[in-house]
Amino acid sequence: MTTLTAKLNETQWFRLKGLAYLVYLQTFLIPLLGWWLGVKTGYLDLFAWLTPLEVFVLIPLLDYWIGNDTRNPSTQTEESLRDNGYYRILPLLALPGYFLFLFWAMSRFDSFGLLGQIGWLVTAGLVGGTMAINVAHELIHKPTKLESRTGGLLLSLVTFGSFKIEHIRGHHVNVATPLDISTAPFGWTIFKYMRRAIPGNLKSAIDLQRQMLNRKGQAFWSHHNELLVWYGFSLGWLMASAFFFGWLGALFFVLSSFLSILLLETVNYLEHYGLARREVAPGKYEKTTHLHSWNSNALLTNLLLLQLQRHSDHHAVAYRRYQTLRQFDDSPQLPAGYSTMLLLAWFPPLWFKVMNPRVEAIPKPE
C-alpha cells in the first residue's frame, strides 16, 4: 500500500480513499451472501458463520496483505474533505440499512438449527457492533440534530442508549484516568474489565443525566431525559420483535443487542488498555492528547470502521470527522488491526505477552 500511495498524488489518493469508504456497507452484504449460499447448498447452519469467518480470519489476513495507510491530508485537502457532503451521507445510510438488516435477520432466525442460530446471533452482534454502535459513535459527536439523533436511533436498535451520554460526557472527559469505566488499567483481563464496563456504562449515564437535568431544573422522569427516549425506542423495537416474530424474535433482539455491546466494550478495552494521563493536581489530570489512545493504521479495517482505529486523533479532537482523522508517529501503535486484536483480547496470556511490553515501553512523564 505504501507503493500505491507513493504513485498517487494527494488529490488522487484521497479521491480513491473516499470511494473506498463504500466498502463499509459490505457488512450488510456478507450475511445476505451467507444466507443465499446456505439455501443454495443446503448447509444453512454452516454458512450462518460466514460473517464471523470474514471478520476474524479473512480481514486480519487482508489487513496484513494490504498494509497500513499513514498518509494525512494537507490543510487544504482537509478543508475539502470536511466540507464534502458525501462523507456526511455515508454514515447516515447505516440507520435504514441496520433497521432492515435487523428485522430481516430476525425473520430467518427459526430457520437454523442450534449451531446455526448461535452463528446467526454472532453475525447479528458483529453487524450491530459495527453498523449500529460504531457508526453511532461517529454521529453522536457531530453538532447537527440529524446526525446526533440518527446516532441515538442506531443505539436504540441495540439497546445501548446510555452510550450516547456516557461516551461523550463520561469517557471523553475521564479517559486514561482511574475515573473512566472504559479505560482498562494495566494488568486487567478483559473479563475483569467487562464486569465493570457493561453495568458501569448505564450507571454512569444515569448519574450524568440526573446531574445535567438537576442543573437545568428538569425532572429525571420526563421527556427531557434522553435516556428515557432512547430506551423507550428500544422497548418499542422489543415489542415489535415479539409481536411479529414471537418469543424467538424478542430473544434475538435481546441477545444480538448484548453481543453488539460486548463487541463495543472489547474495542474499548483494546483502545485504551494500560494508558494513563498524568495527575497534575489531586483529582485533576493533564489534557487528553493523541498519546492517550492506541492507534492502528491498518487500511482495510479503517475503511470498514470509518477510521475508528485512528482513535488517538479522535480523542485529541473529538469533533473531527472520520475522513479527516490523522495519524501521529508518536501515538501508541497497536501491532495489528482491530479484528486481530479483538481475538487476542479474549486470551489474556497472549494479550499480556503482546501488549504489556508495549505499555511498559511508553516513556513515562517526568
Steps between C-alpha positions, in 0.01 A plus 500: 500500500795730555589443134149587384492809720831616359374470143198723562505868575300632794187580302497159332564312823225664705254476211570127478480462876169686504348250257653213697299595811201346322651164596362552852154417362618145422432423866133463401579294190702215653206366710282519188762301311520249783123453497495459120784247504335311784171474312671402173724233653273376776768579762311784666657450844850499354460821301343676800865533610618675183510847661704391806736321260541819298555720806743281691684318219472674164528862617814441714663328201402785268616757755840336497511476120367848420699674773477838667393846393700769680422787265343814650314763299656841457315798647343582162394141435367467854271798447374350175436162663329657801255700290413221255140388559576150365685416822203613711250291304697173524457445878132595482438203270570270793163577665267369228754231420524364853126532563423287194781256578393450862142405425596300190753300704242458776246358253753228400603401852269200535626355168825386661593216728664576833850534352370727226301710746814562704689599184213722387493675838876556488453637149230741619720607791790576267279694260337688789831586661640618168206665325294617799740582784812590301313723254300651786833576667592710199162675486437587866811720506367720222316830554199456269172366638467263204831331573460495877147359488591246235774384734251472784259294288780265396590448865136434586502211250765328714356612838799720577361852535719555805805506273391831346526669839777313679735496204492876443463633854672218685757319289632799306536703818662228712685285245834357615426575866372282788166682466427350159305175492606446137876514558644160594784540753829325435481133593121471485360207304210565271280297734572730792453801274159380375368454854551874551439640152166353397294583813710811560404655168131517591566607860733778388253619235219516758719700740617739228150553369356558847770759572433683174123502549539622858713791376226591254222457755341219299355174628680172443174324411407728212540539126807713569690184597637361175590175675128434531449596137758258358408214732136572418585437137682181601192382685298571186740293287478217753120506495499507119738204497271302728185603311625401156735212584389373840724411790784401266493849348518659845784267598686584180468874565625470859790264428618677184495827695710348775754362252523838327572666835753229583680575173505874573638451850770267365602780265505744794724257685761490226477872417620620840658204678768604746518865392484774761499878515726665754331636813604865523305573819278292728217377278619705198678357198701626208318582176401205283720472192579255223726320748212363706340251258631206300511563127498270197556595138385169345340637185223247434363498854513879511285509187260246647474687831506858366847551647406407855853360532643851473379527853788708628400801293132443578569547871724795436234675288168326560295701248737424209317306229615150412632589154741759645639302794879505512767258611796601715829315504530538877152365580495156665468252213317168507692216332202409279151610399195470724382162364825340611516688828141409589590132491819559695314688773293193589814295571661693789839319504552581131364852547738572788795350310435727201373818665670529840848557354354771276339674795820477702702642210297823494711781649374602843442876553742668738 
